């Protein structure tokens, strides 16, 4: 009996780690994007906003997973859904990075931040093109980093959820 109680927490460790990563990965990536915007002064383009929406969805899904005991069906389903949302952001990041690097054409229309704007407000909105890299490190743009960390994080979360207890 004592052996079973010692093995049980270890058996849940991959699911617990997956659930925690499902919250930390989108929170960190979204936090980085918001910091770069509000502290670093990098205004997002339309596709940058698209990459944020799945992270906005993943965070409450991951938080809801904490309402269930580790390793239960409810916790695992919500964790997996959060991972899928993170992967969607990564896929959008791949598309956006491809547009920035000129691998394919991006959007051909423009959009604005809001529907009801005065002419003065419209002139004060920064024009940010989706096909221009605003910031890069080691030749990888923010969209590229989002793609790498989102797809890698989602894959790790799903891998950990799929691990069978030893």
Secondary structure by P-SEA (a helix, b strand, c coil): caaaaaaccccaaaaaaaaaaaaaaaaaaaaaaaaaaccccccccaaaaaaaaaaaaaaaaaaaaaccccccaaaaaaaaaaaaaaaaaaaaaaaaaaaaacccccccccccccccccaaaaaacccccccccccccccccaaaaaaaaaaaaaaaaaaaaacccc
